[in-house]
Structures are given as structure tokens and as C-alpha cells.
Amino acid sequence: MAKTILISQLPLPYSNIGSWTTLYKNYIGSQLNQIDYIVCEQPHSSFSKVKYSFVKNTFLTKAFRKFTKKRYLSYIKALGKIVNNEEKFVIQIVDNFYLVEHVVDFLSRKKISSNCYIQFFYHSYPPFFDHQKGDSFFESIDEMVLLTYKSYLVHKEYYRALPSKISVLHNGIDTKKFFRLESAKKDQLKDSFNVKDKKIFIWCSQDRPKKGLHIILEAWKNIFIKYTNTELWVIGCEPKQEQEGVRFLGKIPNENIASYLQSADCYLFSSLCQEGFPLSLTEALHSGCYCIASNVGGVSEIMENGRFGKLIETPHFVSAWENAIIEFMEKPLKFDSLPENLYTTEAWNLGMNEIIKKAKSRLD
């Protein structure tokens, strides 16, 4: 039976917040786990269900990576301690396009390419390489795993040739943490935040221009003049200039965010970039928020083209957000609730198992 190797540029388990690292943490800790080895730098703690081949991260190796073109040599050496001529391997690489080239070259030099099946997991949305580099990249891997079918269609239209197999694995969240509260419990939770009689809006992301917070804050100036019984909670960035009706909550650990989302009435996802599969939007949907989101990247697939929430076709226009928020305050649209089994950790685990199972069958 083929073995599965995960090559990670981040130590796993990862101590900081990260979407795909959290998904792998849940998966490897579950009964379904099919990962046999992890190639990564040594983490603070280790998974008990896998074997490791650690990547050295000393001063000398850092200097070597910085001043030579062999920046991934430590990863190749760690991988070399696992692979051999007698066994077959499914090799998973997440998001690092450049590492793929070095792995493929190493397997070719070892003359074991036919014993290995390379899966590349891409957690963004738009094509990464231009046509020329894309041709050679997709010929070098066996399968690319994307977050949405929309991303696949964009890749199919962009590249002249796309010879690798494609799979889609939607992100999943922990629905034991993120779920809709009954009205009475929601009122109690809002009361604990001293906002029982207010409509609460949440914006949650990293504070970068492409995430659109500046658009929301400008829209909020006019909203708060008209609706003073509202409050906007901003999570994920440091406090900015004081603004009426806005509470900057800073960075909140992921395990504590659920109570804020469950307290909120409306979630604002104002991204101005091509999103892959934003977990925060999925968490808000599962928590029962009325969601208003930019129609960018894979967002419309998550929202099923408006079935689960309001899509903003012109997210760069402040007026579009003002109008959508006023619509929510005056006459909110009716949307279907997100099914409990959609975009969940359990679904992701099962999907990962199926992807590994098929890869092993192709090797055999």
C-alpha cells in the first residue's frame, strides 16, 4: 500500500492561526487520517499518528538558503530520508509552486518518479503562473486540488493546456464551535456584550487594503447617522482613528471568535481581491449571520449565487455597501440557512480521504 507524505513549509501542528494548517490538524487528529509522514521544521509539539522527517532550520541552513539557489535543499534532504525504490508514495504540497520543481527534479534524479504521485493543493483562486511556466508546471504534477469549481473554470479558460488531473475540496469549519443560536440564547449573549438592543455588524479579516475595511468604514459614517442603534465590530486589526458606532476589538483567537459571530446580526465581507474560500465567511454563515459579501473569486460558489446571502457586484463602490446595509435594516432579504453538513470539518476529512484513496489506486 502506498504511503502519503505531506511536505509543509510551516511546522505542523502550527501554533499560529492558519486555515489549511487548522484543517490538517483536525484531519491528522481524526480516525480518518491517511497521512503517514510530514516533512517540515520541528514544531513545538508533534502529532502522535504520523512520522516526521524534520527540516533543519539552523543559522547555517538559513544563510545557505538566502545566498544560494538551493533554498529548498533542506526539504529535499528530509524527503530523501523517506522515499525509496521499494515503496510507492503520494506526495502532497500546499501552495508552494516553487518547491514542486525541486521535488520533481529530485525524484527524477533518484529514478523513482514512477513510484510517486504528486498532489498540489492550491488555496487561492486565480492562476498563478503565466502560460509558459504553467505548461511545464502542470506537466510535472499529477493532480491539482482546488477550493472551488469556479477556480477550476478560470484555470481551464486561462491555460492553453491543463494536463494534470483536477479535484475540488471545499474548506470546512468546526460546526461544534460555529452554529446558529436560538433567539433567547442569542439575546443572552448580546446582553453579555451590553448590546442587547442594537443591531451588530461584524467585519473580520487582516487589515490590508485588499480586504476593503476602508470601504466599510466610509460607508459606516453615513449608516450610523441614520441608524444610531447599530454598532460595527472590527476584528483582526489594531484600532484606527476613533469613529462613532465602531468598536475595534483587535486580534481575537480563533477559538473565541464564535461568540462574537453568534452575537452579530450581519457579517460584512468586503474583500477586493480574488478570494479562494474564506473561512471567516463560512463561519459567519454557520453562525446564523445575515451575510453581505463581495462577489469576488470563489465567494459566489460559497454563497450559491445568492442563495445564502447578499452578493455585492460592485464592492469597490461605497454606495453599494450603504445600500445593502440599509436594505438589511429596512427590509432584509430572505435567504436559505446554510445546511449543517455543508463546508464542515467532517466533510473536508472525508473529501481528503477520497482524494488520497484515488491517488493510491492510480499508483497501484
Kinemage of the C-alpha trace (Angstrom):
@kinemage 1
@onewidth
@group {chain A} dominant
@subgroup {mainchain}
@vectorlist {calphas} color= white
{ca met a 1} P 0.000 0.000 0.000
{ca ala a 2} L 1.299 3.441 -0.958
{ca lys a 3} L 2.287 5.861 1.814
{ca thr a 4} L 1.255 9.535 1.985
{ca ile a 5} L 3.802 12.309 2.613
{ca leu a 6} L 2.841 15.899 3.410
{ca ile a 7} L 5.571 18.498 2.748
{ca ser a 8} L 4.874 21.675 4.695
{ca gln a 9} L 6.780 24.949 4.863
{ca leu a 10} L 5.145 25.527 8.231
{ca pro a 11} L 5.836 23.346 11.282
{ca leu a 12} L 2.847 21.101 11.977
{ca pro a 13} L 0.923 21.370 14.178
{ca tyr a 14} L 1.135 25.116 13.605
{ca ser a 15} L 0.991 27.334 16.695
{ca asn a 16} L -0.475 30.386 14.929
{ca ile a 17} L -3.763 30.882 13.104
{ca gly a 18} L -3.946 29.422 9.602
{ca ser a 19} L -6.758 27.997 7.518
{ca trp a 20} L -5.169 24.971 5.854
{ca thr a 21} L -2.950 24.192 8.844
{ca thr a 22} L -6.068 24.041 11.036
{ca leu a 23} L -7.764 21.709 8.554
{ca tyr a 24} L -4.775 19.361 8.532
{ca lys a 25} L -4.588 19.496 12.325
{ca asn a 26} L -8.200 18.343 12.596
{ca tyr a 27} L -7.687 15.698 9.927
{ca ile a 28} L -4.479 14.200 11.295
{ca gly a 29} L -6.014 14.079 14.750
{ca ser a 30} L -9.067 12.196 13.473
{ca gln a 31} L -9.670 8.493 12.970
{ca leu a 32} L -9.731 9.037 9.201
{ca asn a 33} L -6.122 10.201 8.941
{ca gln a 34} L -4.203 8.770 5.963
{ca ile a 35} L -1.069 10.938 6.276
{ca asp a 36} L 1.907 8.734 7.107
{ca tyr a 37} L 4.793 11.251 7.096
{ca ile a 38} L 5.249 15.002 7.483
{ca val a 39} L 8.299 16.829 6.153
{ca cys a 40} L 8.601 20.157 7.999
{ca glu a 41} L 10.605 22.124 10.527
{ca gln a 42} L 10.348 20.743 14.056
{ca pro a 43} L 7.168 22.027 15.755
{ca his a 44} L 6.696 22.776 19.461
{ca ser a 45} L 4.612 19.617 19.771
{ca ser a 46} L 4.121 16.665 17.441
{ca phe a 47} L 1.244 14.620 16.076
{ca ser a 48} L 1.281 11.114 17.505
{ca lys a 49} L -0.299 9.491 14.441
{ca val a 50} L 2.404 10.370 11.905
{ca lys a 51} L 6.159 10.034 11.469
{ca tyr a 52} L 8.321 13.098 10.861
{ca ser a 53} L 11.365 13.923 8.797
{ca phe a 54} L 12.471 17.282 10.132
{ca val a 55} L 13.838 20.109 8.009
{ca lys a 56} L 16.890 21.723 9.576
{ca asn a 57} L 16.484 25.424 10.371
{ca thr a 58} L 19.832 26.444 11.846
{ca phe a 59} L 21.725 29.682 11.238
{ca leu a 60} L 23.852 27.911 8.627
{ca thr a 61} L 20.888 26.463 6.727
{ca lys a 62} L 19.149 29.858 6.764
{ca ala a 63} L 22.262 31.518 5.362
{ca phe a 64} L 22.622 28.776 2.770
{ca arg a 65} L 19.024 29.286 1.595
{ca lys a 66} L 19.498 33.045 1.454
{ca phe a 67} L 22.718 33.158 -0.550
{ca thr a 68} L 22.282 30.187 -2.901
{ca lys a 69} L 19.639 28.989 -5.332
{ca lys a 70} L 19.202 25.809 -3.295
{ca arg a 71} L 16.661 27.290 -0.893
{ca tyr a 72} L 14.737 24.012 -0.647
{ca leu a 73} L 17.716 21.693 -0.220
{ca ser a 74} L 16.829 21.023 3.434
{ca tyr a 75} L 13.357 19.884 2.370
{ca ile a 76} L 14.771 17.615 -0.319
{ca lys a 77} L 17.204 16.053 2.161
{ca ala a 78} L 14.375 15.430 4.623
{ca leu a 79} L 12.225 13.919 1.874
{ca gly a 80} L 15.154 11.736 0.808
{ca lys a 81} L 15.138 10.064 4.210
{ca ile a 82} L 11.650 8.700 3.493
{ca val a 83} L 11.296 7.798 -0.183
{ca asn a 84} L 12.875 4.654 -1.608
{ca asn a 85} L 12.722 2.320 -4.597
{ca glu a 86} L 10.660 -0.380 -2.891
{ca glu a 87} L 7.565 1.627 -1.908
{ca lys a 88} L 5.112 3.995 -3.580
{ca phe a 89} L 4.229 7.447 -2.292
{ca val a 90} L 1.545 10.083 -2.597
{ca ile a 91} L 3.302 13.429 -2.035
{ca gln a 92} L 1.198 16.444 -1.019
{ca ile a 93} L 2.491 20.015 -1.377
{ca val a 94} L 0.419 23.008 -0.271
{ca asp a 95} L 0.561 26.351 -2.141
{ca asn a 96} L 4.337 26.351 -2.767
{ca phe a 97} L 4.685 26.275 -6.564
{ca tyr a 98} L 8.459 26.617 -6.477
{ca leu a 99} L 9.028 23.675 -4.150
{ca val a 100} L 7.313 21.407 -6.694
{ca glu a 101} L 10.105 21.924 -9.232
{ca his a 102} L 12.764 20.817 -6.736
{ca val a 103} L 10.786 17.765 -5.629
{ca val a 104} L 10.156 16.685 -9.222
{ca asp a 105} L 13.838 17.097 -10.086
{ca phe a 106} L 14.893 15.086 -7.020
{ca leu a 107} L 12.519 12.210 -7.810
{ca ser a 108} L 13.761 12.160 -11.398
{ca arg a 109} L 17.412 12.007 -10.324
{ca lys a 110} L 16.568 9.187 -7.898
{ca lys a 111} L 14.713 7.437 -10.753
{ca ile a 112} L 11.626 6.921 -8.617
{ca ser a 113} L 9.216 9.338 -10.328
{ca ser a 114} L 7.001 6.450 -11.448
{ca asn a 115} L 6.650 5.388 -7.794
{ca cys a 116} L 5.328 8.792 -6.735
{ca tyr a 117} L 2.079 10.721 -7.276
{ca ile a 118} L 2.317 14.472 -6.680
{ca gln a 119} L -0.758 16.335 -5.418
{ca phe a 120} L -0.574 20.116 -5.367
{ca phe a 121} L -3.123 21.874 -3.138
{ca tyr a 122} L -3.832 25.459 -4.224
{ca his a 123} L -5.679 27.550 -1.637
{ca ser a 124} L -6.040 30.697 -3.675
{ca tyr a 125} L -8.269 31.338 -6.686
{ca pro a 126} L -6.696 32.802 -9.837
{ca pro a 127} L -3.996 31.146 -11.978
{ca phe a 128} L -0.536 31.699 -10.523
{ca phe a 129} L 1.856 31.102 -13.431
{ca asp a 130} L 1.795 32.613 -16.911
{ca his a 131} L 1.154 30.350 -19.895
{ca gln a 132} L 4.759 29.326 -20.499
{ca lys a 133} L 5.566 28.423 -16.899
{ca gly a 134} L 2.098 26.962 -16.437
{ca asp a 135} L 2.612 24.415 -19.210
{ca ser a 136} L 5.715 22.928 -17.590
{ca phe a 137} L 4.279 23.112 -14.065
{ca phe a 138} L 1.092 21.195 -14.841
{ca glu a 139} L 3.034 18.581 -16.757
{ca ser a 140} L 5.180 18.000 -13.663
{ca ile a 141} L 2.370 17.272 -11.201
{ca asp a 142} L -0.226 14.508 -11.264
{ca glu a 143} L -3.127 16.351 -9.642
{ca met a 144} L -4.086 19.832 -8.502
{ca val a 145} L -6.639 20.225 -5.732
{ca leu a 146} L -8.599 23.498 -5.797
{ca leu a 147} L -11.034 25.080 -3.344
{ca thr a 148} L -13.874 25.739 -5.784
{ca tyr a 149} L -15.200 24.648 -9.183
{ca lys a 150} L -15.122 28.316 -10.214
{ca ser a 151} L -11.360 28.321 -9.756
{ca tyr a 152} L -11.125 25.259 -11.982
{ca leu a 153} L -13.114 27.009 -14.732
{ca val a 154} L -10.809 30.037 -14.533
{ca his a 155} L -7.742 27.793 -14.845
{ca lys a 156} L -9.315 25.856 -17.735
{ca glu a 157} L -10.041 29.038 -19.656
{ca tyr a 158} L -6.672 30.657 -18.940
{ca tyr a 159} L -4.223 27.882 -19.822
{ca arg a 160} L -3.754 26.502 -23.317
{ca ala a 161} L -3.138 23.069 -21.813
{ca leu a 162} L -4.019 21.686 -18.401
{ca pro a 163} L -2.768 18.078 -18.443
{ca ser a 164} L -2.932 17.317 -14.711
{ca lys a 165} L -5.967 15.843 -13.014
{ca ile a 166} L -8.109 18.308 -11.054
{ca ser a 167} L -10.067 17.791 -7.842
{ca val a 168} L -12.063 20.209 -5.700
{ca leu a 169} L -12.056 20.150 -1.907
{ca his a 170} L -14.059 22.903 -0.212
{ca asn a 171} L -12.710 24.258 3.050
{ca gly a 172} L -14.516 23.143 6.184
{ca ile a 173} L -15.097 24.628 9.624
{ca asp a 174} L -15.787 23.210 13.065
{ca thr a 175} L -19.569 23.325 13.399
{ca lys a 176} L -19.301 22.337 17.049
{ca lys a 177} L -17.989 25.892 17.581
{ca phe a 178} L -19.749 27.805 14.828
{ca phe a 179} L -23.510 27.280 14.832
{ca arg a 180} L -26.735 29.283 14.966
{ca leu a 181} L -28.124 30.088 18.423
{ca glu a 182} L -31.777 30.095 19.359
{ca ser a 183} L -33.229 33.597 19.727
{ca ala a 184} L -33.300 33.534 23.535
{ca lys a 185} L -29.676 32.401 23.818
{ca lys a 186} L -28.612 34.949 21.221
{ca asp a 187} L -30.270 37.702 23.282
{ca gln a 188} L -28.464 36.494 26.384
{ca leu a 189} L -25.134 36.538 24.570
{ca lys a 190} L -25.772 40.029 23.194
{ca asp a 191} L -26.681 41.153 26.684
{ca ser a 192} L -23.304 39.895 27.944
{ca phe a 193} L -21.686 42.254 25.410
{ca asn a 194} L -24.023 45.095 26.505
{ca val a 195} L -25.545 45.369 23.025
{ca lys a 196} L -28.903 43.666 23.501
{ca asp a 197} L -30.912 46.466 21.855
{ca lys a 198} L -28.501 47.091 18.979
{ca lys a 199} L -28.042 45.650 15.519
{ca ile a 200} L -24.497 44.329 15.446
{ca phe a 201} L -22.387 44.188 12.297
{ca ile a 202} L -19.046 42.392 12.118
{ca trp a 203} L -16.054 42.829 9.834
{ca cys a 204} L -13.272 40.297 10.398
{ca ser a 205} L -10.041 39.997 8.444
{ca gln a 206} L -6.425 41.097 8.215
{ca asp a 207} L -6.025 44.846 7.888
{ca arg a 208} L -4.797 45.093 4.317
{ca pro a 209} L -6.223 47.405 1.640
{ca lys a 210} L -7.347 44.468 -0.491
{ca lys a 211} L -9.682 43.368 2.319
{ca gly a 212} L -11.770 46.534 1.952
{ca leu a 213} L -12.066 47.792 5.525
{ca his a 214} L -11.611 51.386 4.328
{ca ile a 215} L -14.697 50.959 2.132
{ca ile a 216} L -16.791 49.726 5.070
{ca leu a 217} L -15.619 52.463 7.453
{ca glu a 218} L -16.529 55.156 4.936
{ca ala a 219} L -19.935 53.605 4.350
{ca trp a 220} L -20.465 53.364 8.111
{ca lys a 221} L -20.226 57.122 8.569
{ca asn a 222} L -23.496 57.584 6.692
{ca ile a 223} L -25.086 54.445 8.128
{ca phe a 224} L -24.534 55.489 11.741
{ca ile a 225} L -26.040 58.929 11.140
{ca lys a 226} L -29.270 57.238 10.097
{ca tyr a 227} L -29.179 54.211 12.419
{ca thr a 228} L -27.710 55.048 15.806
{ca asn a 229} L -28.914 51.759 17.309
{ca thr a 230} L -26.182 49.911 15.403
{ca glu a 231} L -22.580 49.019 16.133
{ca leu a 232} L -19.790 47.789 13.875
{ca trp a 233} L -17.302 45.378 15.414
{ca val a 234} L -13.937 45.261 13.637
{ca ile a 235} L -11.902 42.132 14.357
{ca gly a 236} L -8.390 41.374 13.182
{ca cys a 237} L -6.697 44.763 13.125
{ca glu a 238} L -5.366 47.306 15.559
{ca pro a 239} L -7.576 50.303 16.485
{ca lys a 240} L -7.711 53.079 13.913
{ca gln a 241} L -8.941 56.633 14.278
{ca glu a 242} L -11.917 56.716 16.630
{ca gln a 243} L -15.215 56.588 14.765
{ca glu a 244} L -18.775 56.756 16.071
{ca gly a 245} L -20.529 53.421 16.185
{ca val a 246} L -17.330 51.433 15.567
{ca arg a 247} L -15.642 49.188 18.104
{ca phe a 248} L -12.158 47.952 17.237
{ca leu a 249} L -11.690 44.623 19.004
{ca gly a 250} L -8.184 43.826 17.767
{ca lys a 251} L -6.954 40.294 17.138
{ca ile a 252} L -9.101 37.636 18.747
{ca pro a 253} L -8.022 33.954 18.943
{ca asn a 254} L -9.986 31.784 16.551
{ca glu a 255} L -11.401 29.703 19.387
{ca asn a 256} L -13.063 32.841 20.820
{ca ile a 257} L -14.488 34.317 17.616
{ca ala a 258} L -17.594 32.111 17.578
{ca ser a 259} L -19.327 34.022 20.390
{ca tyr a 260} L -18.869 37.312 18.509
{ca leu a 261} L -20.312 35.882 15.315
{ca gln a 262} L -23.198 34.299 17.204
{ca ser a 263} L -23.950 37.683 18.792
{ca ala a 264} L -23.877 39.528 15.486
{ca asp a 265} L -26.805 40.208 13.189
{ca cys a 266} L -24.909 40.894 9.977
{ca tyr a 267} L -21.484 39.952 8.643
{ca leu a 268} L -19.705 42.186 6.132
{ca phe a 269} L -17.168 40.510 3.848
{ca ser a 270} L -15.726 43.363 1.786
{ca ser a 271} L -12.782 41.721 0.043
{ca leu a 272} L -11.482 43.467 -3.074
{ca cys a 273} L -9.323 40.543 -4.248
{ca gln a 274} L -9.951 37.149 -5.818
{ca glu a 275} L -10.667 35.059 -2.730
{ca gly a 276} L -10.155 31.303 -2.683
{ca phe a 277} L -12.541 30.067 0.022
{ca pro a 278} L -12.702 32.468 3.001
{ca leu a 279} L -13.231 30.537 6.219
{ca ser a 280} L -14.460 33.615 8.112
{ca leu a 281} L -17.416 33.954 5.729
{ca thr a 282} L -18.237 30.269 6.146
{ca glu a 283} L -18.033 30.610 9.931
{ca ala a 284} L -20.403 33.592 9.816
{ca leu a 285} L -22.897 31.700 7.650
{ca his a 286} L -22.887 28.721 10.016
{ca ser a 287} L -23.253 31.087 12.991
{ca gly a 288} L -26.524 32.430 11.590
{ca cys a 289} L -25.364 35.851 10.396
{ca tyr a 290} L -27.070 37.679 7.565
{ca cys a 291} L -24.094 37.910 5.208
{ca ile a 292} L -23.268 40.663 2.752
{ca ala a 293} L -20.230 39.745 0.651
{ca ser a 294} L -18.189 40.935 -2.305
{ca asn a 295} L -18.797 38.823 -5.388
{ca val a 296} L -15.117 38.052 -5.985
{ca gly a 297} L -13.262 34.813 -6.637
{ca gly a 298} L -14.947 31.756 -5.172
{ca val a 299} L -17.354 33.701 -2.930
{ca ser a 300} L -20.373 33.229 -5.198
{ca glu a 301} L -19.842 29.460 -5.092
{ca ile a 302} L -19.813 29.512 -1.285
{ca met a 303} L -22.981 31.618 -1.291
{ca glu a 304} L -24.505 29.510 -4.098
{ca asn a 305} L -25.003 32.607 -6.247
{ca gly a 306} L -27.011 34.430 -3.597
{ca arg a 307} L -28.938 31.541 -2.074
{ca phe a 308} L -27.274 32.003 1.329
{ca gly a 309} L -26.629 35.749 1.376
{ca lys a 310} L -26.344 39.077 -0.421
{ca leu a 311} L -23.652 39.378 -3.105
{ca ile a 312} L -22.218 42.808 -3.904
{ca glu a 313} L -21.425 43.022 -7.610
{ca thr a 314} L -19.591 46.358 -7.280
{ca pro a 315} L -17.667 46.024 -3.985
{ca his a 316} L -15.357 48.967 -4.767
{ca phe a 317} L -18.341 51.355 -4.591
{ca val a 318} L -19.064 52.675 -1.088
{ca ser a 319} L -22.691 53.276 -2.075
{ca ala a 320} L -23.163 49.571 -2.839
{ca trp a 321} L -22.390 48.717 0.791
{ca glu a 322} L -24.518 51.558 2.130
{ca asn a 323} L -27.493 50.386 0.081
{ca ala a 324} L -27.074 46.749 1.113
{ca ile a 325} L -26.843 47.672 4.808
{ca ile a 326} L -29.893 49.959 4.555
{ca glu a 327} L -31.748 47.128 2.821
{ca phe a 328} L -30.890 44.849 5.742
{ca met a 329} L -32.065 47.435 8.282
{ca glu a 330} L -35.306 48.296 6.469
{ca lys a 331} L -36.385 45.184 4.603
{ca pro a 332} L -33.885 42.329 4.788
{ca leu a 333} L -33.898 39.748 2.035
{ca lys a 334} L -34.836 36.157 2.803
{ca phe a 335} L -32.064 33.613 2.352
{ca asp a 336} L -31.809 29.878 2.952
{ca ser a 337} L -29.888 28.765 6.014
{ca leu a 338} L -26.608 27.024 5.302
{ca pro a 339} L -27.134 23.233 5.601
{ca glu a 340} L -25.482 21.884 8.742
{ca asn a 341} L -23.373 19.363 6.802
{ca leu a 342} L -22.078 21.835 4.189
{ca tyr a 343} L -18.494 23.189 4.431
{ca thr a 344} L -17.689 21.289 7.610
{ca thr a 345} L -14.537 19.750 9.052
{ca glu a 346} L -16.142 16.334 8.754
{ca ala a 347} L -16.868 16.852 5.049
{ca trp a 348} L -13.280 18.036 4.482
{ca asn a 349} L -11.868 14.961 6.231
{ca leu a 350} L -13.975 12.625 4.106
{ca gly a 351} L -13.043 14.536 0.973
{ca met a 352} L -9.337 14.354 1.788
{ca asn a 353} L -9.609 10.618 2.336
{ca glu a 354} L -11.277 10.165 -1.042
{ca ile a 355} L -8.570 12.209 -2.783
{ca ile a 356} L -5.805 10.131 -1.175
{ca lys a 357} L -7.641 6.868 -1.884
{ca lys a 358} L -7.950 7.676 -5.600
{ca ala a 359} L -4.303 8.723 -5.782
{ca lys a 360} L -3.187 5.425 -4.262
{ca ser a 361} L -5.370 3.451 -6.662
{ca arg a 362} L -3.742 5.264 -9.606
{ca leu a 363} L -0.305 4.312 -8.285
{ca asp a 364} L -1.314 0.685 -7.851
